[in-house]
Amino acid sequence: MSLMPFTRWKLRSLLDSEGISAYALARTLAEQTRPNTIYRLVRIGKEPCRVDLTTLTLVVSGLRQLTGKHIEISDILEYVG
């Protein structure tokens, strides 16, 4: 029996590899979203199964601002199938 495809979060590992804290990302996005939204996205084992596209866009923009790199959605979400 094969496993059912799923999507997993990579945001925590991206933040760790870039040396960025969830707090720094939350501060960068403070005027656009609540800090608890960001903290919820990076909580290992408690990541949401749904996310608003506007929030996802803000996270990508914030990461680009903090890293100076061309971050893509595929850098924070991964399809496994």
N, C-alpha and C positions, 0 to 999 in steps of 0.2 A: 504494500500500500504506500503510495507516494504522499508526501506532505502537501498540505494546501498552501498555495502561495500567500505571502504576507508582505507588508511594508513595515520596516523598522526605522526607528529614529537613530540618527548618527550625530545629532547636535551636541550631546555631551562630549563625545570623543573629538569632535571638531574643535570645540572650545578648549579642551585639554591640550590638544596638539598645537593650538595657536597660542596657548598661555593666556587665554581670556577667561575671566570669571563670568558666571551667570549674572552677577551683580553689575559688572561692567556693561554687559549687553543690555540689561534692564535699564541702567542709567542712560545709555545711548538712546534708548527708545522711550524714555520716560514721558515725553509729551504725546506719544502716539498710542501707548498701551500700558497697562498696569504691570508692575514688577512681578506680581504673582503669576501672571500669564507666562512670563519667561521662565520663572522658577519651575512651573508645572511642566514645561516642555523639556527641561533638562533633568528631571528627576528620574534616575535609572530605576527601571522596573515599574514606574508609575506614569510613564509617558501617556499622553492622551491618544485615543484611537481616532479622534477627529480633530481637525484644526481648521479654523477659518482662513480662507485664502488671503484675506487682507493681513492677518497676523503672520502668515507664512511669508508674504511679500515684505513686511516690515522686518522680520528676522533676517532675511537675506540682505536687505538694505543695510541693516545695522551691522551685520557681519562684514559686509564690504567696506563700510566706513571704518570699522575697528582694525581690520586686517590689511586693507589696501589691496586686497586680492579680488579676483572675479569669482565670487562665490555663487554657486548655482543651487537650485533646489535639490539636485542629486547629491550635493555635499552634505545635506542634513537629513535626507530621507533616502532609503534604499529599498527597492523592490527585490524580494527573494522568492524565486519561483522555480 
